[in-house]
Each structure stands twice: as C-alpha cells, then as structure tokens.
Amino acid sequence: MAATALVVDDEVDLCRLMQITLTKMGIKSDVAYTLSQAKSYWDDNDYDFCLTDLKLPDGSGLDLVKHINRHSDTPVAVITAHGSMDLAIEALKLGAFDFVNKPLELPRLRQLVENALKVVQQDNATQTSDERTPEQDLLDSRLIGDSTVMQALKKTIVKLARSQAPVFLSGASGTGKEVVARLIHDLSPRRDGSFVPVNCGAIPSELMESEFFGHKKGSFTGAVTDKQGLFQQANGGTLFLDEVADLPLAMQVKLLRAIQEKTVRAIGDTKETPVDIRILSATHKDLNNLVKCGDFRQDLYYRINVIELKLPTLKARRDDIPVLSEYFLAQIASEWQLDLPPQLTDTARQRLQAHEFSGNVRELRNILERAITLAETSVIDSEHLGLPPLSDDTAPQHNTESDAAVRDSRQSPVMASDQAHNSTRYTTSNLHPYRTHNQQYNISAIQASSAHATHIKQPSSSHNDDNQRSSSPDRSEVALPKQGLEAYLQEQEKQLIIQALEETEGNKTQAAELLGTTFRSLRYRMKKLEIDED
C-alpha cells in the first residue's frame, strides 16, 4: 500500500510544491490550510506522517503536534521560517520528529520524508511480529542489565531513536555515554549512515575548525590536499560530540551556526555545503553551571540540549553488577585468548556489589582485568579484586561451601597444586616474583641492581652493627629517582621482561616461567608496559 501524508500550510504554492514532491516519491497526500482543518483531517483518516507549518492562521502548529502525539506515535515534522529556531526547538521537545527550514529545499524535504517512512516501517515490523525484533536483541546485547532503571533507559532509547532531535547525554564518567549514543544511531533511520564520534577535548584548538569542517588544498601552510571534515563524514548519519564542554568559545560560535543552518564551509572554500546529520552530545561536567559561569554559550546549550538523557550510575543499579561482571569476564577471556573463562566466587560477587564504584562501569572492567591477572587460577575471589576492606556491619558473609565447590570444579590439578604452594594474599615481595635462571628478583633486588644509576650509597663496613638492625640505607644518603617511584619500578619491570623474552627468543610461556609468573599475567604486563609482542 502507498504511504499517506498530511500536509499543513497556509501558503497554497508551497503546499502544491510539497504535494508534487510527495507524489513523485509515491506518497499520497491531503492538504490542510488551517489548524482546525488539519485536526479534522487527522481525526477522520489514517496517515503515516504529517508535515506542518508552525504558524497557521487560526493557531500554532505546536497545537497540532500535541494533538497528534496525544493519540499516536506517528512522525510529525515541522516547517519553520528562518529565524524561528526557538519554535522548532520547542516542537522537538514536544515530540516532533524533525524540522525543515524555509525557504524549502527539496533535497532536504525528501531526506526528511525518507527518514519518517523508515520509522513507520520499523513500527509496523514491531507490531506485526510476535517474536523479538532485531532492535530488541541489539538493545539487550549492548546494554547489559535488567534492573528497573535499565528497563526505563531502554524504553527511552527506543523513543529517542525514532526522533531526529538533538540529544544531550549527561552522567558521570564511565556510565557508558558513547555506548548509548551508538545505540540511538543503530536503532534510528540513520543506521545506514556513518556514526562519527569525536572527543572535543582531544583536538588542539588551532586544528579544531579544520577537523570539524575540513579545508581546501593550499588554504594554509601544510594543507597539501583537500580534507573532509567530521561534519561531512557524518553526512546522512550521526555526529557524536563527546566532552562537548571542552569546546573553546570561538569554536562554539561556529558549531552553533553549523547546527542551526545545517551547512558547513571548509577552510579556504567559497561556498557552503549542506549536511544532513543528527547531533548527539555528552559530557560529565555540569553544562548548566558552565553556562552561568560564561564558559559555555547559552544558545548552543539550548540547541544541543533539546532532549536530555541522564545515564544512571552503577551504584543506582547494583542488581546489574553480577551480570555485568560475567559479561566483562567473558569479553576479557576472549580478548586475552584464555583457555577457561574466569569465574567469580559468591564472596567476590557480594564484594563487588558492596563497592562504591566512583568510576562506574569502566571501573568495574578495570577491577576485573586486575583480578584476572592476580588470580593464579580461573577462580576470582574477593582478595583478588584489590578493593579496600569493608566495615564489619557491611562486609558480605563468606560462603565457604559454595566458594570451595567453585574452586574444586574449576581448578585443574596443576592449578590446584600451584595455589596450595603459593599464598593468594599478595605482598610486595610476591607481586614481583621475577626470576632469571637461578636468580630470584624482587623489589629489593631491583633497587640493588640499580644502585649505581640512582646513586644509592652502600653502607660502609663500620656500620655493621647498624646493618644488622636495619638493612635500609640512610634516607639522607638516598637520591630519589627523578621520574618518581612508579615510573622507576615500571621501567625496571619492563627491562626484566624484555631480558626474559630475549633469552627465550620471544617464547612468552618460557619467559613467564623464568620470571616466576603466569602466562596470563605476563601478557597483561606486556600490554600495560607497551612491550611489542614481536
């Protein structure tokens, strides 16, 4: 069946132009010239979408947007005159699908109609299918967890994906703002277009205009070829502005014009190029407070913050921590090519749920990566998590029987014997059990081998009695490493790993044996210290 549309505008010539355009696209349309006539048409017929002017003789197009959204989810696009962006923003907040500016550009109109029809097709597929849709499967595979706040978030994402309105994602660091932004794009009519993420704080201010809008060859020193900007790359898709609060004020002005006019001009070009993009933005900072302080433009804030979506912290969804942990453990096991996927004991799971996760989901993954490295087996207990101890009233109860069952079922004989031989409580000495041939290296050995480099004076023979009481050199005689303790120790660790790899001709299994550590731990340390596997 052919799609049908309702066109509402008091300009007869413009209505005819839109009706001719829709007819060429295979869409039947009715025309209304007043608000009352439009409401009457809408109540008496079934339309796939509506296109309405915001200024009508007997009222505002905003009233029609409210009327339609009150009774259905049909996409409604609004037409706004140049300079009436505030009304268009208000319409988007009320649920309008998208907007188009006057004077009307037919390519932009056709693109808007195509996006609206894609939304209608998605809705029809969802209503006619009794099985789970690909969209629902995608949502559940990307957003892990079924807590109350997550169920509400998933429903909101589906609604936002239908619209073309700019969305501002707010939330603490590590809550998954880019994950949600990608989901909105992949569930939207723009899914076939590009999703272009950009960290606004990572671009030098002098290169920002070129990165966003592109440049022409010879426009400045170093411009040896034409370059396409991020706006042009995202044409037909979505541009995600991460950490948008870090944009300098000069760039905020240019970004505002590009969003409002939907056109960009490359550096050195003489004409503007139209772009069809949807803007998603995010930051962990308080934009409203930055606007009050004058560090962020108020007009740009209103353009990107048409719809605000606040992401929950991990503390607000503690029930999701176990399933999130299992998801990350499986992901890490695949990335690290582990034979057995690690498994959490009940105690470790309870300890994670009691943690205060200031870094949210990102911190949870980092904790699990560290725990996999420290655990000598595929079983992760609470002591491997490296979290501070809880007070007596909040400490989780240790389930000895279930934890023992997990260990017995998961450990191989070799792993079990290793664990029986080595204590799982890690101290400074056994966290660095490097050995080369018959020599055992720990922190003290590393410092002794580097005494000349750091000018650590050896105690004289006249102080034998003092040495028997304390083997530490006098602090007044020690020159501390200039790069700091952590950097110094990492450099020593890196040199020992390289030495072991050279002696074993790159065999990481043998190198791990020489260093007295596990193959898994060695790979993690090589990745952390940026040691090339080749």
Helices and strands as residue ranges (DSSP letters): E 3-8, H 12-24, E 27-32, H 35-44, E 49-53, E 55-56, E 59-60, H 61-71, E 76-80, H 85-93, E 98-101, H 106-128, H 134-142, H 148-162, E 167-170, H 177-186, E 195-199, G 200-202, G 205-207, H 208-213, E 214-215, E 227-228, H 230-233, E 238-242, G 244-246, H 249-261, E 263-264, E 273-274, E 278-283, H 287-293, H 298-304, E 307-310, G 314-320, H 321-335, E 343-344, H 346-354, H 360-374, E 379-380, G 382-384, H 400-410, H 413-421, E 434-436, E 439-441, H 443-449, H 451-454, G 461-463, H 464-469, G 475-477, H 485-503, H 508-515, H 519-528
